[in-house]
Amino acid sequence: QVQLQESGPGLVEPSQTLSLTCTVSGGSISGGDYYWSWIRQPPGKGLEWIGYIYYSGSTYYNPSLKSRVTISVDTSKNQFSLKLTSVTAADTAVYYCARAITIFGVVFDHWGQGTLVPVSS
Amino acid sequence: EIVLTQSPGTLSLSPGERATLSCRASQSVTSSYLGWYQQKPGQAPRLLIYGASSRATGIPDRFSGSGSGTDFTLTISRLEPEDFAVYYCQQYGRSFLTFGGGTKVEIK
């Protein structure tokens, strides 16, 4: 059973860079036709797709965040990472990593537990 | 960008009742590339339905999805206590995807 776990700083200051890592266990990040994804959810609000990466390194980003987002993959560590630059309070959210399967489009079948990242000084 | 509008915002029902949730898209959704998720407080979302009508692994058959084009529906035939949660629809098209704003199913 694939499991995903987010890790990273619990607090980020405004204008700084938010960095998170997702560790995948129970399966290889290089195996199968999967996209490795980041999704966020501001407190009390809905879900927002940030972007995803294929194990080969191909990336796809939400156009509204594209200028500030970088997603990368480290197949040797079975991890993928998120960097979001120039953060503001509006970036405060629970950040989820998830596996996307390419069946009838793209849907997310496995999720991490999520990590709350407040943006505050 | 395809905008997904879910209605109603909140649905107040009793256990055993039927729940009908709507997801309307601002443009036609490619090949019914639409999914539904359930989210309980403090938990990550769980995939229920993909391809508009196919149940994900382990999802009870009281959950069903239907629709095409711009109008999609998630139906829960008989609400169980564990079904009270927030439900989101999600579409995929042209390497880009969006979520709806969610429908909360609460106990009446």
Chai-1 contact restraints between the chains, C-beta under 6 A:
chainA,res_idxA,chainB,res_idxB,connection_type,confidence,min_distance_angstrom,max_distance_angstrom,comment,restraint_id
A,G46,B,F99,contact,1.0,0.0,6.0,A-B,restraint_1
A,G46,B,G101,contact,1.0,0.0,6.0,A-B,restraint_2
A,G46,B,G102,contact,1.0,0.0,6.0,A-B,restraint_3
A,L47,B,Y88,contact,1.0,0.0,6.0,A-B,restraint_4
A,L47,B,F99,contact,1.0,0.0,6.0,A-B,restraint_5
A,W49,B,L97,contact,1.0,0.0,6.0,A-B,restraint_6
A,Y60,B,S95,contact,1.0,0.0,6.0,A-B,restraint_7
A,Y96,B,A44,contact,1.0,0.0,6.0,A-B,restraint_8
A,F104,B,Y33,contact,1.0,0.0,6.0,A-B,restraint_9
A,F104,B,Y50,contact,1.0,0.0,6.0,A-B,restraint_10
A,F104,B,G51,contact,1.0,0.0,6.0,A-B,restraint_11
A,G105,B,Y33,contact,1.0,0.0,6.0,A-B,restraint_12
A,G105,B,Y92,contact,1.0,0.0,6.0,A-B,restraint_13
A,V106,B,Y92,contact,1.0,0.0,6.0,A-B,restraint_14
A,V107,B,G35,contact,1.0,0.0,6.0,A-B,restraint_15
A,V107,B,L47,contact,1.0,0.0,6.0,A-B,restraint_16
A,V107,B,Y50,contact,1.0,0.0,6.0,A-B,restraint_17
A,D109,B,L47,contact,1.0,0.0,6.0,A-B,restraint_18
A,W111,B,A44,contact,1.0,0.0,6.0,A-B,restraint_19
A,G114,B,A44,contact,1.0,0.0,6.0,A-B,restraint_20
